[in-house]
Amino acid sequence: MRRCEFLGVLGGAAATLAVCTTVLNAADEKAFEKALLGHIMWSAFQCSTYAELSDYKSEQERLHLVGLNAGRTFLEAMKAGQISEQALREAVPINVLQRLEGPSNEVIIDKIYAAATGYARDYIVKRKTGIWGPTEKQEARSYYTNHNCILIGIVPIDVELEGAALLALSR
C-alpha cells in the first residue's frame, strides 16, 4: 500500500487527498515550469524575428538571448530527467519536440531557432495582403504587439530579487 493510500485508511480521505494532491502538484508544477522554458524559447525566437522585421534591433537581440537561455535551461532540465512526459506534452510546442535530437544542446537550439524564425519570417514575408495592405514592417509590428513579445523574459514585479532593483527593459 502506498503512503497516500495508507494515510487515507488511517485518517480521513479528504485530508489524505489534500496532502497527496499538494505533494503531486508541487512536483508537477516544477516540471511544468521547466517544460514551459521550451515554449518560451520558441516564442522568444519567433518574436525576435518580428522585432527584427520591425527594426527593433535591441529588442531583437534581447529576445534572441532570452530564447538561448531558456533553451539551454530547458535542455539541461530534460537531460537531468526533471521534466515529465506529461509536462512536455502539455507545455512544449510540437515544433520544439520534433527537433530534440542532436549531438549537443547548441545544435538542437540552432535547429529550433531556424525553425521558429523561418516560420515567423515566412508568415510575414510570404503573406500577400494585397496592393493596399500593410507593409512587411507594419505587419511585423502588429505581430510583435499582438503576440505580447515585449513581455517575454520580463521578471514579474512581485518576484523578489534578493535586494536587487528591477531593471526596466526598454527598446
C-alpha positions in Angstrom: 0.0 0.0 0.0 1.4 3.4 -1.0 1.9 6.1 1.7 -1.0 8.2 0.4 -3.4 5.2 0.4 -2.2 4.2 3.9 -2.9 7.7 5.3 -6.3 7.5 3.7 -7.2 4.4 5.5 -6.0 5.8 8.9 -7.2 9.3 8.8 -9.9 10.6 6.5 -9.9 10.6 2.8 -10.3 14.4 2.5 -7.1 15.1 4.4 -5.2 12.5 2.5 -6.4 13.8 -0.8 -5.3 17.3 0.2 -1.8 16.1 1.3 -1.3 13.8 -1.8 -2.6 16.4 -4.2 -0.3 19.1 -2.7 2.8 16.9 -3.0 2.0 15.8 -6.5 1.0 19.3 -7.6 4.3 20.8 -6.3 6.3 18.2 -8.3 4.1 18.6 -11.3 4.2 22.3 -11.1 8.0 22.4 -11.0 8.2 20.0 -14.0 5.6 22.1 -15.9 7.6 25.3 -15.2 10.8 23.8 -16.6 8.8 22.5 -19.6 7.5 26.0 -20.2 11.0 27.0 -21.0 10.7 25.1 -24.2 7.7 27.2 -25.1 9.5 30.4 -24.0 12.4 29.5 -26.3 10.1 29.0 -29.3 8.1 32.2 -28.6 11.2 34.3 -28.0 12.8 33.2 -31.2 9.7 33.9 -33.2 9.3 37.3 -31.5 13.0 38.1 -32.2 12.1 37.8 -35.9 9.1 40.1 -35.6 11.3 42.6 -33.8 14.0 42.3 -36.5 11.4 42.9 -39.3 10.1 45.8 -37.3 13.5 47.4 -37.0 13.6 47.0 -33.2 17.3 46.0 -33.1 17.9 46.0 -29.4 14.6 44.1 -28.8 15.6 41.5 -31.4 18.9 40.9 -29.6 17.2 40.7 -26.2 14.6 38.2 -27.4 17.3 36.1 -29.1 19.2 35.9 -25.8 16.1 35.1 -23.8 15.4 32.2 -26.3 19.0 30.9 -26.0 19.0 31.0 -22.2 15.5 29.4 -22.0 16.6 26.7 -24.4 19.8 25.9 -22.6 18.0 25.6 -19.2 15.2 23.6 -20.8 17.5 21.1 -22.4 19.6 20.7 -19.3 16.5 20.0 -17.3 15.3 17.5 -19.8 18.6 15.6 -19.8 18.5 15.6 -16.0 15.1 14.0 -16.0 13.4 17.0 -14.3 10.6 17.3 -16.9 7.9 14.6 -17.0 6.4 13.3 -20.3 3.1 14.8 -19.3 4.6 18.3 -18.8 6.4 18.0 -22.2 3.1 17.2 -23.9 1.2 20.0 -22.1 3.7 22.8 -22.3 6.1 22.4 -25.2 5.1 23.2 -28.8 5.3 20.2 -31.2 7.8 22.2 -33.3 10.2 22.0 -30.4 9.5 18.4 -29.6 10.2 17.4 -33.2 13.7 18.9 -33.0 15.2 17.4 -29.8 17.7 15.1 -31.4 21.2 16.2 -31.9 24.9 15.8 -30.8 24.8 18.8 -28.5 22.4 21.3 -26.9 23.7 24.1 -29.1 22.9 22.1 -32.3 19.4 21.4 -31.0 18.9 25.0 -30.1 20.2 26.1 -33.6 17.6 23.7 -35.2 14.8 25.1 -33.1 15.9 28.7 -33.8 16.0 28.1 -37.6 12.5 26.6 -37.5 11.0 29.3 -35.3 12.5 32.2 -37.1 11.8 30.7 -40.5 8.2 30.1 -39.6 7.8 33.7 -38.4 9.6 35.2 -41.3 7.7 33.2 -43.9 4.4 34.2 -42.3 5.2 37.9 -42.6 7.2 38.0 -45.8 5.3 35.4 -47.9 1.9 36.6 -46.8 0.1 38.5 -49.5 -2.2 41.2 -48.2 -2.9 42.9 -51.5 -1.6 46.1 -53.0 -3.3 48.3 -50.4 -2.4 46.1 -47.4 0.1 46.8 -44.7 3.8 46.7 -45.4 6.0 43.9 -44.0 7.3 46.2 -41.3 3.7 47.2 -40.3 2.7 43.5 -40.3 5.7 42.5 -38.2 5.0 45.3 -35.7 1.4 44.1 -35.5 2.5 40.6 -34.8 5.1 41.8 -32.3 2.4 43.7 -30.4 -0.4 41.1 -30.7 1.9 38.3 -29.5 2.9 40.3 -26.4 6.6 39.9 -27.4 7.7 42.7 -25.1 6.6 40.6 -22.1 8.8 37.6 -22.9 11.6 37.3 -20.4 10.5 40.1 -18.2 10.6 39.3 -14.5 7.2 39.7 -12.8 7.1 42.6 -10.4 6.1 40.5 -7.4 9.3 38.4 -7.6 11.9 39.3 -5.0 15.4 39.6 -6.4 17.5 39.4 -3.2 17.6 43.1 -2.7 18.4 44.0 -6.3 16.2 46.5 -8.0 14.2 45.5 -11.0 15.5 47.0 -14.2 13.1 48.2 -16.8 13.8 46.9 -20.2 13.5 49.4 -22.9 13.6 49.1 -26.6 
